[in-house]
Amino acid sequence: MANVVPIFKKGEPQLKVNYRPISLLPCLSKICERIVFIRLYNFLLEIGFLYKFQSGFRPGDSTVNQLLYFVHQIYCAFEAGKEVRVVFLDISKAFDRVWHAGLLKKLEAIGIRNPLLQWFESYLENRIQRVVIEGQSSEWEK
């Protein structure tokens, strides 16, 4: 269950693209999510699953580190007289587009078993939300 509150970013207030949806979750859900995150994160570290250059959700790391590494690699290539080509991808709203069945299969493939696997399935599939604007709420939707 989540109350989705649109937060204005910038630009024209009449355009919905200028709002960022923020999901407000119950406190108990947030505590449970944090516990599961810590256990899953530690498990992924133990099995060496995380890519060494991934910086999202890693304590003490940030995208600034990745940017510095990226610039350093370009500089080294130029110094060596090499050609540099770069491809940038827009992965906006990536979480909204995750194939849930594929994610669950991947979790199972790396060793996640029930009941935790069932918890993830329930978490991904049985979600409801509503939009709340100035005290007015829409109907709950899946």
Backbone bond lengths (Angstrom), bond angles and torsions (degrees), N, CA, C in turn:
res aa  C-N    CA-C-N  psi(-1)  N-CA   C-N-CA  omega(-1)  CA-C   N-CA-C  phi
1 M - - - 1.451 - - 1.521 108.77 -
2 A 1.316 114.44 128.72 1.461 118.31 178.88 1.518 109.81 -142.67
3 N 1.311 114.85 137.31 1.456 120.72 168.35 1.520 106.72 -92.96
4 V 1.318 116.74 120.18 1.457 121.36 -179.05 1.523 108.41 -98.00
5 V 1.328 114.94 120.58 1.462 121.27 -178.74 1.527 108.16 -113.63
6 P 1.345 117.57 120.90 1.466 118.75 177.61 1.533 110.61 -76.22
7 I 1.330 116.62 127.47 1.464 122.57 179.65 1.523 108.35 -109.68
8 F 1.322 116.25 125.85 1.470 121.48 -179.06 1.522 110.11 -68.11
9 K 1.341 116.29 132.53 1.469 121.84 178.20 1.527 109.16 -95.05
10 K 1.327 116.13 -75.95 1.462 121.36 179.38 1.518 108.02 -165.35
11 G 1.312 115.55 169.59 1.459 120.03 179.44 1.511 111.62 96.20
12 E 1.312 115.25 -151.19 1.465 121.31 -177.50 1.525 110.58 -82.78
13 P 1.331 117.81 122.32 1.469 120.89 -177.83 1.534 113.59 -62.14
14 Q 1.333 118.15 -20.13 1.461 121.05 -178.38 1.533 112.69 -75.34
15 L 1.341 117.66 -19.43 1.461 121.03 -176.99 1.528 110.85 -91.96
16 K 1.338 115.83 124.98 1.469 119.06 -176.95 1.527 112.83 -67.03
17 V 1.331 118.52 -21.96 1.474 120.36 178.00 1.520 111.92 -66.98
18 N 1.331 117.77 -14.77 1.460 121.79 -179.95 1.531 112.83 -89.78
19 Y 1.326 116.12 11.58 1.459 121.51 178.19 1.524 109.81 -118.41
20 R 1.322 115.77 142.87 1.462 121.98 177.81 1.525 107.96 -110.66
21 P 1.341 117.49 123.88 1.465 118.77 179.82 1.531 111.34 -76.40
22 I 1.316 115.72 130.26 1.460 122.14 176.59 1.528 107.37 -114.84
23 S 1.325 116.54 125.45 1.462 121.09 178.69 1.519 109.72 -91.80
24 L 1.306 115.76 120.95 1.462 121.66 176.40 1.526 107.59 -97.67
25 L 1.320 115.82 115.72 1.462 122.03 -175.98 1.522 110.83 -105.35
26 P 1.333 117.33 154.87 1.466 120.00 175.23 1.535 110.63 -60.94
27 C 1.320 116.77 147.37 1.474 121.94 -177.95 1.520 112.20 -56.55
28 L 1.321 118.00 -42.32 1.462 121.19 -179.68 1.529 110.80 -61.40
29 S 1.323 117.03 -39.00 1.469 121.00 177.43 1.516 110.68 -62.71
30 K 1.319 116.48 -42.72 1.467 120.10 -179.02 1.529 111.41 -64.86
31 I 1.329 116.78 -39.39 1.467 120.68 178.26 1.529 109.88 -64.54
32 C 1.321 116.44 -45.97 1.461 121.38 179.76 1.530 110.40 -61.86
33 E 1.332 117.56 -45.14 1.463 121.94 178.63 1.522 111.13 -59.48
34 R 1.311 116.94 -40.45 1.465 120.70 -179.05 1.529 111.07 -65.57
35 I 1.322 116.51 -42.41 1.465 120.68 178.50 1.527 110.22 -62.05
36 V 1.333 116.47 -46.27 1.467 120.45 179.81 1.525 110.15 -64.31
37 F 1.335 117.01 -41.64 1.468 120.15 178.73 1.524 111.19 -58.19
38 I 1.326 117.34 -47.75 1.469 121.05 -177.90 1.529 110.66 -61.74
39 R 1.328 116.88 -44.71 1.470 119.96 -179.68 1.520 111.25 -65.78
40 L 1.340 116.88 -43.84 1.467 120.17 -179.98 1.522 110.91 -66.58
41 Y 1.317 116.63 -42.85 1.465 121.17 179.97 1.530 110.89 -60.43
42 N 1.320 116.86 -46.28 1.469 120.57 178.45 1.527 111.53 -63.09
43 F 1.330 116.58 -38.92 1.467 120.60 176.93 1.530 110.42 -62.79
44 L 1.330 117.43 -45.05 1.468 121.13 179.75 1.522 111.35 -63.45
45 L 1.327 117.07 -36.13 1.468 120.40 175.37 1.528 110.87 -65.36
46 E 1.339 116.28 -44.03 1.468 121.32 -178.54 1.524 112.38 -59.92
47 I 1.337 116.92 -39.71 1.469 119.31 -176.84 1.529 111.97 -90.62
48 G 1.338 116.84 2.83 1.464 120.45 178.00 1.514 113.78 68.02
49 F 1.328 116.63 33.26 1.462 121.19 -175.23 1.526 113.45 -80.28
50 L 1.325 116.90 -32.66 1.464 120.02 -174.48 1.519 111.15 -76.79
51 Y 1.319 115.89 134.65 1.460 123.18 178.04 1.525 108.66 -66.20
52 K 1.324 116.74 137.37 1.466 120.16 -173.24 1.523 113.53 -61.95
53 F 1.326 117.92 -22.70 1.463 119.63 -179.57 1.529 112.93 -98.37
54 Q 1.319 117.76 6.12 1.458 119.28 176.10 1.515 108.40 -75.67
55 S 1.330 116.41 128.50 1.461 118.00 -179.07 1.521 112.73 -117.26
56 G 1.316 119.02 -12.26 1.456 120.68 178.33 1.514 111.30 -65.88
57 F 1.303 117.28 134.55 1.466 124.95 177.34 1.525 113.06 64.02
58 R 1.315 117.70 22.88 1.460 120.76 177.55 1.514 109.27 -110.27
59 P 1.333 117.32 124.39 1.466 120.10 179.44 1.527 111.24 -60.45
60 G 1.325 116.64 135.43 1.458 121.79 177.06 1.513 114.52 77.37
61 D 1.313 117.73 7.05 1.460 120.98 179.36 1.527 108.13 -126.55
62 S 1.325 115.93 158.90 1.458 119.04 179.37 1.516 109.71 -157.12
63 T 1.313 115.02 172.81 1.461 119.88 177.79 1.520 111.16 -66.82
64 V 1.326 117.82 -20.82 1.472 120.51 176.53 1.530 109.23 -61.52
65 N 1.333 117.17 -41.67 1.466 120.45 177.15 1.524 110.90 -59.72
66 Q 1.335 116.30 -41.58 1.460 119.91 179.59 1.522 111.22 -66.11
67 L 1.313 116.58 -39.17 1.463 120.66 178.70 1.526 110.77 -64.88
68 L 1.321 117.64 -42.44 1.468 121.11 177.41 1.528 110.95 -62.32
69 Y 1.314 116.96 -42.90 1.460 120.80 178.29 1.533 110.23 -62.88
70 F 1.321 116.29 -43.61 1.465 122.58 -179.89 1.529 110.93 -60.06
71 V 1.324 116.93 -48.95 1.469 121.51 179.29 1.530 110.27 -63.04
72 H 1.329 116.85 -40.42 1.462 120.88 178.08 1.532 110.96 -61.12
73 Q 1.328 117.12 -43.79 1.463 120.87 179.46 1.531 111.27 -62.44
74 I 1.323 116.89 -40.72 1.472 120.54 177.96 1.521 109.83 -64.63
75 Y 1.315 116.67 -45.14 1.467 121.31 179.31 1.532 110.64 -58.75
76 C 1.331 117.01 -46.43 1.473 120.94 -179.94 1.529 111.11 -62.48
77 A 1.326 116.65 -39.77 1.466 120.04 178.83 1.523 110.61 -64.70
78 F 1.327 117.28 -44.36 1.472 120.58 177.76 1.524 110.92 -61.38
79 E 1.327 116.56 -43.33 1.467 121.00 179.46 1.531 111.50 -60.55
80 A 1.328 115.94 -32.89 1.466 120.61 -179.44 1.527 112.10 -88.14
81 G 1.344 116.41 2.66 1.463 120.63 179.16 1.519 113.92 74.12
82 K 1.328 116.69 21.31 1.463 120.77 -179.12 1.522 110.96 -90.35
83 E 1.311 114.53 158.71 1.461 121.72 176.55 1.529 108.47 -83.40
84 V 1.317 116.77 143.47 1.466 121.28 179.78 1.521 108.75 -121.52
85 R 1.316 115.37 129.08 1.468 121.52 175.15 1.525 107.62 -127.46
86 V 1.307 115.49 141.07 1.459 120.40 -176.72 1.522 108.98 -132.48
87 V 1.321 116.24 139.41 1.457 122.57 174.35 1.521 107.12 -120.36
88 F 1.318 117.11 126.95 1.460 121.93 177.32 1.523 108.47 -109.96
89 L 1.317 116.89 135.18 1.454 122.27 179.85 1.520 109.82 -117.11
90 D 1.309 115.77 139.16 1.460 120.85 175.78 1.523 107.56 -93.00
91 I 1.315 116.53 109.43 1.464 119.98 179.91 1.528 110.75 -110.51
92 S 1.321 115.42 35.51 1.463 119.18 179.06 1.529 109.22 -62.27
93 K 1.290 115.39 144.34 1.462 123.63 -178.63 1.523 111.93 57.92
94 A 1.317 116.71 32.85 1.468 121.14 -176.95 1.528 111.38 -60.54
95 F 1.331 118.08 -41.88 1.463 119.84 -178.21 1.522 111.03 -62.72
96 D 1.325 116.97 -34.67 1.464 120.82 179.67 1.525 112.00 -66.86
97 R 1.318 116.94 -19.81 1.460 121.48 -175.62 1.535 113.65 -107.04
98 V 1.315 117.27 8.60 1.468 120.62 -179.54 1.529 109.29 -68.37
99 W 1.332 115.83 133.52 1.461 122.42 175.92 1.524 107.12 -77.52
100 H 1.327 116.38 105.17 1.459 121.55 -172.47 1.525 112.67 -61.29
101 A 1.336 117.59 -44.01 1.468 119.96 -179.16 1.530 110.38 -62.24
102 G 1.328 116.70 -40.25 1.463 120.73 178.34 1.519 112.06 -65.96
103 L 1.331 116.54 -39.54 1.464 120.79 178.17 1.526 110.60 -63.27
104 L 1.332 116.63 -42.83 1.463 120.51 178.97 1.530 111.11 -64.12
105 K 1.331 117.09 -39.10 1.470 120.61 176.95 1.530 110.59 -64.18
106 K 1.323 116.24 -39.28 1.467 120.31 179.19 1.532 110.17 -65.74
107 L 1.337 117.10 -42.72 1.465 120.56 177.73 1.527 110.66 -60.23
108 E 1.329 115.91 -42.51 1.465 119.64 178.75 1.531 110.77 -65.66
109 A 1.329 116.84 -39.26 1.470 121.39 -178.77 1.530 112.53 -64.05
110 I 1.338 117.08 -29.24 1.472 118.85 -179.46 1.529 112.59 -92.09
111 G 1.341 116.08 3.11 1.458 118.66 173.12 1.513 116.50 111.08
112 I 1.314 118.53 6.21 1.472 120.53 176.68 1.529 107.62 -78.37
113 R 1.309 117.42 126.56 1.466 123.09 -177.70 1.526 109.81 -122.13
114 N 1.343 114.51 173.20 1.458 120.06 176.74 1.521 108.82 -67.93
115 P 1.289 118.79 149.73 1.460 129.33 6.21 1.537 114.57 -83.75
116 L 1.331 118.29 -9.67 1.465 119.86 -177.54 1.524 111.35 -63.79
117 L 1.324 117.78 -39.32 1.464 120.90 179.58 1.525 110.35 -62.44
118 Q 1.332 116.71 -40.70 1.468 120.67 176.70 1.526 110.80 -64.69
119 W 1.334 117.19 -36.03 1.461 120.59 177.84 1.524 109.92 -62.27
120 F 1.347 116.69 -45.15 1.463 119.93 178.20 1.527 111.10 -61.41
121 E 1.323 116.66 -42.08 1.463 120.19 179.84 1.526 110.45 -61.24
122 S 1.320 116.46 -46.37 1.460 120.92 178.24 1.523 110.98 -62.48
123 Y 1.321 115.92 -41.92 1.470 121.64 -179.68 1.526 110.80 -60.71
124 L 1.319 116.62 -41.57 1.464 120.63 -176.35 1.524 113.17 -80.62
125 E 1.319 117.28 -34.64 1.461 120.32 -171.45 1.526 114.58 -96.46
126 N 1.300 118.34 -30.01 1.466 120.65 -172.06 1.523 112.48 -106.07
127 R 1.298 116.30 46.53 1.461 120.37 -177.43 1.530 109.75 -98.29
128 I 1.315 115.32 139.95 1.460 119.77 172.73 1.522 107.97 -128.27
129 Q 1.326 114.08 152.70 1.463 118.86 -178.92 1.524 109.57 -150.82
130 R 1.301 113.84 163.45 1.456 120.60 173.49 1.517 107.81 -145.73
131 V 1.310 115.83 156.76 1.463 121.51 178.88 1.523 108.25 -95.56
132 V 1.329 116.08 134.77 1.462 121.65 178.29 1.523 108.15 -122.00
133 I 1.343 115.37 121.13 1.467 121.40 178.31 1.519 108.22 -132.28
134 E 1.318 115.65 120.55 1.470 122.60 177.52 1.526 112.20 48.66
135 G 1.336 116.39 46.66 1.458 121.41 176.57 1.517 115.06 82.43
136 Q 1.314 118.90 -8.46 1.462 122.74 178.67 1.524 109.27 -97.30
137 S 1.334 116.44 136.69 1.466 120.90 -177.16 1.519 111.37 -118.78
138 S 1.330 115.44 143.78 1.459 120.45 172.33 1.529 108.38 -81.31
139 E 1.317 117.12 178.18 1.466 121.39 175.27 1.529 108.96 -73.41
140 W 1.335 116.10 153.99 1.465 120.53 175.76 1.520 108.60 -67.67
141 E 1.321 116.16 134.73 1.468 121.26 179.05 1.507 110.04 -133.76
142 K 1.319 114.86 153.12 1.460 121.32 176.15 1.495 110.10 -82.49
